[in-house]
Amino acid sequence: MVEPYKFSAGATPLLISLPHGSTYIPSSISKRMTQAAKRTPDTDWHVERLYDFAKDLGASMIAATHSRYVIDLNRDPSGIQLYKNADNTELCPTTTFDHEALYQPDKAPDGAEIAGRIDQYWRPYHTRLEEELASLRERYGIAVLFDGHSIQSEVPRFYTGRIPDLNLGSANGASAAPELAEKAFAALLGQNYSAVWDDRFTGGYITRRYGDPAAGIHALQLELTWRNYMDEESFRFQPKLAKRLKPLLENLIRQLVGWANEKAGGV
């Protein structure tokens, strides 16, 4: 059996979460799925490769080992919608972002199966996430959570027109200290990429659930678009594009680590 997450410990107050980077679907589920589902088009493709430098900077990292089509780790387990007055995907998605069916007729998971997936996949990831943030806060007096995501450049279901290259989310200022969010956003500017802050992608369940600045836990999400590091049709990684993008991401993570280290012990 494949464990529900991978974890590596770091040496700073920063924890990176990558909940949507896997394409793996157990055969017991995939055999009931459509061909569209088996392509796993809505994966946060290659995010572990994009952030492979982070461990050398001292960040801890937790990454999902199963596709978001098994269960979406960035959604509320109660099924509450993430964005009000918008088209939302489910905890256990039944369609792709393009509204293609994920399951063959009458093969979608029922309530009992969804509850089982929560216990088997969702809860272990979040238990470890919560425990690690508590451990970092106890050790350093502060914890910073960075939730890394990526998305196709145009997804009409969620966004009209082309999505900006870099989309920083701080839950409209609720999940992180303004000073940290400002520092993070500044790291995204000036590199010929379009960048927005708390625009359409303000942060998912993980950012909102764990970000609690008053308690010393600060959370930010970055949603970046595929066109900057991969081919959007084939899903292939493009090293030349990524070589241009990765220094910006490395600077961003350095800024988060630096801020966290400065604040460590002072909260």
Buried (B, 14 or more C-beta within 10 A) or exposed (E): EEEBBBBEEBEBBBBBBBBBBBBEBBEEBBEBBBEBBBEBBBBBBBBBBBBEBBBEBBBBBBBBBBBBBBBBBBBBBEEEEBEEEEEBBBBBBBBBBEEEBBBEEEEBBEEEEBEEBBEBBBBBBBEBBEEBBEBBBEEBBBBBBBBBBBBBBBBEEBBEEEBBBBBBBBBEBBBBBEEBBEBBBEBBEEBEBBBBBBBBBBBBBBBBBBBBBEBBBBBBBBBBBBBBBBEBEEBEBBEEBBEBBBEBBBBBBBBBBBBBBEBBEEB
